[in-house]
Amino acid sequence: MFQNQDSVIGPRGRGRPQVRSDEETLRLIVEAAARALQASGYAATSVADVAQAAGVSTKTLYRLVPTKAALFQSVVADRIDRFVLEVDHEVCATCDATVVLQGLLISYGRFALEPRTAAINRLVLAEGAYFPELRAYFYEKAVLRTKAAMVGVLSRLRDRGLIVIDDLEAAVDMLRGMMAMETQRAIMLGMRDAPGDAEIVARAVRCARLFLEGCGARGGAATKPN
């Protein structure tokens, strides 16, 4: 049996060649697809070009990602997975509401306002009518999943008696709007650049303070995280 040339890293020397795992190869493919989608949109993105940019054959790409739609799904899922893991990791069982909420909003701001996220949002809005399966996947796996992760954080604060909120989903909708909506819209329309981290952190502090004051939380005064 012959070793697929796409899985060999570096020049061939003496002994067995170093083999790249399917997981690493898939990571390269997803990163190349993300760049291509951001630059060209969905319809204009070529699977062959993605394979070339990733340094693999189209045969290998199709073995790991069988369709062009699956490429889009992999790009979306990769970013959402990282956001959800980050949010879950940052939840502290002993931290007060201010610290937890600021951390949540900073993570969401970094995710929602980065150029790649704006590009995917723009792609879905521009091409969703022609590719409704992309629109449906994005809504379920990106919009609803990020919302569920944020609802989970607020739910834990409520269970600890730190906030008093009946409708957690409505609360998350308000938080997301406060944190990102107008800025994200301006980025998507090309009216401004993505904010730097200092701006995101400052906005998260303000949004957390306003939100916690509004719901009578026992989180203490909002302070800028280190």
Buried (B, 14 or more C-beta within 10 A) or exposed (E): EEEBEBBBEEEEEEEEBEEBEEEEBBBBBBBBBBBBBBEBBBEEBEBEBBBBBBBBBBEBBBBBBEEBBBBBBBBBBBBBEEBBEBBEEBBEEEBBBBBBBBBBBBBBBBBBBBEBBBBBBBBBEEBBEEBEEBBEBBEEBBBEBBBEBBBBBBEBBBEBEBBEBEEBEEBBBBBBEBBBEEBBEBBBEEEEEBBEEEEBBBBBBBBBBBBBEEBEBBBEEBEEEE
